[in-house]
Amino acid sequence: MVQTKFNAGMTCGGCSGAVERILNKVDGVTSVVTNVEAKSVVVDHDESVTADFLLEKLLKWSNATGKEVSLA
């Protein structure tokens, strides 16, 4: 199992819920933990899922919402 961390400009429960829904749809993702106050996302996934692929998914959310997102 691999763990990838992101910094995400989440400001509310709606933001964190959207991030969780997006990442949980990815095959191979086993856990998504968001923290709005820390603006962090921790994703547990198998080795077939790359950090770049997860970041690509989050960048779509970022572009739609104007929120920042990056690998931690």
C-alpha positions, -999 to +999 in steps of 0.1 A: +000+000+000+012+035-009+003+068+008+002+101-011-004+135+005-018+166-011-022+202+000-057+213-011-073+247-007-105+232+009-126+258+028-156+238+039-172+204+041-185+207+006-149+210-007-137+180+013-167+160+003-160+167-034-123+157-030-133+125-013-159+116-039-134+123-068-106+102-053-128+073-040-139+067-076-104+058-086-098+020-088-071+011-063-078+039-038-086+023-004-088+054+018-092+092+016-088+114+046-094+151+043-087+178+069-102+212+060-084+231+088-050+217+077-060+219+041-046+184+036-056+152+019-041+118+026-048+090+001-040+053+007-038+034-026-022+004-043+009+007-064-010+007-097-022+042-089+004+070-094+005+103-074+005+121-108-028+104-118-044+114-085-031+149-089-046+151-124-080+142-109-077+169-082-065+195-108-099+192-125-116+200-092-090+228-087-097+244-121-135+242-116-134+258-081-104+281-082-089+262-052-052+254-051-040+218-050-004+203-050+015+173-039+026+178-003 
